[in-house]
Amino acid sequence: MLAARLRDALARPPLEPPLDGDLPELRARADVAAAVLIAITDRPEPGVILTVRREHMRTHAGQIAFPGGRLEPSDAGPREAAVREAVEEVGLDASGVEVLGTLPPMPVPVSNHLVTPVPAWWTRPSQVAAVDHAETVDVFRVAVADLLEPANRASVEHARWGRTVRTPAFTVDGVLVWGFTGIVLARMFDALGWAVPYDVHRIVQAR
């Protein structure tokens, strides 16, 4: 069962994200705690919810992202924050979500956030749509099989810390998933043992 495999993967020693630089230092430097929800379902086939951010956002404008946001004082922790944000952003029915655990917090230097990815089993898929139009313009579900297809995998090169770094990317039906979201998906697929070898030297242009 997919949920059991996810739990087993989360119980293993965590894989650090493929980032250049001193990860502990970057974590210490990030002063805004945030969380995102990786809502996974197997109906009708394994898939994950992604959103499209508005073009006018100060950071990550127009990018593909998981639903999520900053922790609020009322949140007990990252798990609660990730679910709350998903309810607010895409109208997810929280009663149909089973949080499976958390992945290691990941620093996002461009926005000074320390983001905790929260994988969850979407036990009862409900209708989702862009609810918070201030941040989100679209919501869609992408099949895991499409993300794992080697022809749909690539890398993005971009400037970081005064040099060029290369991070994982996915291209599905003309949609580019890269940056934080691409790194988290790649790390999760590696942890699950699902990743299929692909051409890491295939470079796509970030938009």
HELIX and SHEET records of a PDB file:
HELIX    1   1 LEU A    2  ALA A   11  1                                  10    
HELIX    2   2 LEU A   23  ARG A   29  1                                   7    
HELIX    3   3 PRO A   78  VAL A   90  1                                  13    
HELIX    4   4 ALA A   94  GLY A   96  5                                   3    
HELIX    5   5 VAL A  144  LEU A  148  1                                   5    
HELIX    6   6 PRO A  150  ASN A  152  5                                   3    
HELIX    7   7 GLY A  179  LEU A  192  1                                  14    
SHEET    1   A 4 ILE A  64  ALA A  65  0                                        
SHEET    2   A 4 GLY A  47  ARG A  53 -1                                        
SHEET    3   A 4 VAL A  32  THR A  41 -1                                        
SHEET    4   A 4 GLY A  68  ARG A  70 -1                                        
SHEET    1   B 5 ILE A  64  ALA A  65  0                                        
SHEET    2   B 5 GLY A  47  ARG A  53 -1                                        
SHEET    3   B 5 VAL A  32  THR A  41 -1                                        
SHEET    4   B 5 HIS A 113  TRP A 122  1                                        
SHEET    5   B 5 VAL A  97  VAL A  99 -1                                        
SHEET    1   C 5 ILE A  64  ALA A  65  0                                        
SHEET    2   C 5 GLY A  47  ARG A  53 -1                                        
SHEET    3   C 5 VAL A  32  THR A  41 -1                                        
SHEET    4   C 5 HIS A 113  TRP A 122  1                                        
SHEET    5   C 5 MET A 106  VAL A 108 -1                                        
SHEET    1   D 3 ILE A  64  ALA A  65  0                                        
SHEET    2   D 3 GLY A  47  ARG A  53 -1                                        
SHEET    3   D 3 THR A 136  ALA A 143 -1                                        
SHEET    1   E 4 VAL A 175  VAL A 177  0                                        
SHEET    2   E 4 ARG A 163  VAL A 172 -1                                        
SHEET    3   E 4 ARG A 153  ARG A 160 -1                                        
SHEET    4   E 4 ILE A 203  VAL A 204  1                                        
END                                                                             
